[in-house]
Amino acid sequence: VSADDDFSLQEEDEDLSKALQAIQEQAEDAQILTSQSVLTSEKSVSDIPEAMDDFFCNFLVRLGMSRTLDCFQTEWYELIERGVIAVKDAGLVPTVYTRNQQLETENIMLKKDLENYKLAANKTKEAFVQMQKERDFHRMHHRRVVQEKNRLICDMKRMKAHYASYEPILKQLSEKYETSLKQKMLTSLERDKAVGQVTGLQAVLENLESRCVKPISEAKVHDCTRKKEFEGPTQKALQEARQQKIIVSASSSYDPVKEAEKKMSKRDLKDSEFPVDTEVNTYLEHAKEHTQPLKSGEYQLSNIVKVHDMAVSCLALHPRKDIVVTGSDDHLWKMWALPDGNILMTGEGHTDWLSGCCFRPRLVQRVPCS
């Protein structure tokens, strides 16, 4: 659309409304004139011919000759008063002259109407041309809007397809995140288990060292008492052999594997094996930290997690980590991370509802009961 086609809608609307109003008024005037002509033609009374003096006066009035009209009327009425001229002698104007005057008047009116119609037609033509320009402008604008709409639809389809390709990637990444989180928690549990085993081995080594030191010290005491007496070469050799035998027997007297085998031989075959007591209870340290009971008003709700399909019958908190184990009537136990509520592990195998669960003090094992 060129710059010459700029227009003002308000001015256009005013011109168009005025032109339409003028056309409507002219149509109404034409209808009135036709109705009047029809009524006059239908009259049965014939027109009375006009008097000569009236015709002449009307002629002067139509031409605007007021001074001539005054002189004519003055002289005309003086002659009538003197009796020089009689009204009857003046006569009547022939009908042809009256008809010519009517036709001339009608011709003048028709010329005026023609000029008005020409002006209205010109205004209508201008309005029509302007409306054509507006139509072309709006048509081009509509086509441009349709093109933009189609382009936006194509862009939306392309973006939808592009984002749809990310859904499997996001799902895969979420699965990887969950697996890595589970592996992290399992690794931390294995680390705690290894730490517990190391502490247990250290305690066993300390017990072995203490048991090895006692026989050696007793042997030295016996040796000192016997040195007071007379010892021959044979007795000395026997004494050294006995000391070595005591040391070897003391070092090999406490074997965890053999002790476990001896205990297993004494137990019933159906009994389960209890783990080695490390004499370390982490719950005691946790209990010492929280000697005073907490008030119910200090707790606030931070998250709601649906852990089981059925009622939760038991739960246990990890003494050192933000982990909780829950047991339910659906024969399952689950391990959760706090406070996010992410599931870490799910356990099966129970044939009935779980009545209790707890963590072992060494923090590497949990025990559910059913």
Secondary structure, 3 states (H helix, E strand, C coil): CCHHHCCCHHHHHHHHHHHHHHHHHHHHHHHHHHHHHHHHHCCCCCCCCCEHHHHHHHHHHHHCCHHHHHHHHHHHHHHHHHCCCCHHHHCECCHHHHHHHHHHHHHHHHHHHHHHHHHHHHHHHHHHHHHHHHHHHHHHHHHHHHHHHHHHHHHHHHHHHHHHCHHHHHHHHHHHHHHHHHHHHHHHHHHHHHHHHHHHHHHHHHHHHHHHHHHHHHHHHHHHHHHCCCCCHHHHHHHHHHHHHHHHHHHHHCCHHHHHHHHHHHCCCCCCCCCCCCCCCHHHHHHHHCCCCCCHHHCCCCCCCCCCCCCEEEEEECCCCCEEEEEECCCCEEEEECCCCEEEEEECCCCCCCCEEEECCCCCCEEEEC
